């Protein structure tokens, strides 16, 4: 088991106990949801050094989830399993997400409070910084029919578009469209008219086989509309849904790139294993990160294959993967910053102290980072990544200046 697997295995085994801790809101587990960051010399210096060389006007966090309960009339849907103690792990996950988004004390206005908290967090970043907010489509069967029972949650494109339109200075949005839908091409055209910057898929949860010919007409439309596809690859831990883990194999994304689609592999496929399909359908499994690295080495995908660095610092990722991403300087121009918010606000998921143990973070940075996290998880995520090192190497500033990647070049 990797360095962080013990924590997540424990969550699964002790789900009922975890739910009890959630109910008591143990301070060791929960985000305090403070507002303004206290002005101290240590915080000011760490934050200043993190922004050194990064232009805030070009800063985009390209992986931010827009969630809620639908209490605003947004159309958001949440699977009843996430609200039932008969499914304690999912119940605990829901409460952690609510706390991470600082909406656990906002009954009746969770949707609005979540967006207000995001606004507050962006206010804590330099002017010009923006977030890409994700819509999230339902699970669909092979015939393109939506199946709410197999969907963990649903965030409509129309809601993501509306939130971004109300706050254009700080938010843009990413559509989510299942490619098996009969109306997928028309929905994509509508999303583009509404300003969508990309399309987001989570294949294991949504029931999408990226290598299926069913996706071809959608791939052609993505190329025509000049929109990139942000697709999860690797094992999926946070969203259960269809639970078709085989669809997280990064090699399945070849079909999209062979059609000319720019693909962003979420999380650098940094968790789990998958069949090495290049050796045949019955070949042994290999780490998804190794399969991703193979794709990155293929010259034909230069200019088509990219990845975001969201969730790399979570405790269920290997420290060796984080180190490799930092050391592979030739990858940096193809990497995009993302936080996977609200996950950075879930306190047990990220331990700065563990990076100190591996010589990747100065010990003095830990208490400062922990204070930042309790006030602004987005800033915490950014500063932590900018402080991490492998030898003399750090993540390049260009990784955090990704606005141009999402701008459509339409004549």
Secondary structure as UniProt FT lines:
FT   TURN            3..4
FT   HELIX           5..13
FT   HELIX           15..24
FT   TURN            27..29
FT   HELIX           41..51
FT   TURN            52..53
FT   HELIX           56..58
FT   STRAND          60..65
FT   TURN            71..72
FT   STRAND          77..78
FT   HELIX           80..83
FT   HELIX           85..87
FT   HELIX           88..100
FT   TURN            101..102
FT   TURN            104..105
FT   TURN            107..108
FT   HELIX           110..123
FT   TURN            127..128
FT   STRAND          130..134
FT   TURN            142..143
FT   HELIX           148..150
FT   STRAND          153..155
FT   HELIX           157..166
FT   TURN            167..170
FT   STRAND          171..175
FT   TURN            179..180
FT   TURN            182..183
FT   HELIX           184..193
FT   TURN            194..195
FT   STRAND          198..201
FT   HELIX           203..206
FT   TURN            210..211
FT   HELIX           213..215
FT   HELIX           216..225
FT   STRAND          228..232
FT   TURN            241..242
FT   HELIX           245..248
FT   HELIX           250..253
FT   HELIX           254..258
FT   TURN            259..260
FT   STRAND          263..266
FT   HELIX           267..269
FT   STRAND          273..275
FT   HELIX           277..279
FT   TURN            281..282
FT   STRAND          285..287
FT   HELIX           288..296
FT   HELIX           299..301
FT   TURN            302..304
FT   STRAND          305..308
FT   TURN            310..313
FT   TURN            315..316
FT   HELIX           319..327
FT   HELIX           329..334
FT   STRAND          335..336
FT   HELIX           343..345
FT   HELIX           347..349
FT   HELIX           352..357
FT   TURN            358..359
FT   HELIX           364..375
FT   HELIX           377..387
FT   TURN            391..392
FT   HELIX           397..400
FT   HELIX           403..406
//
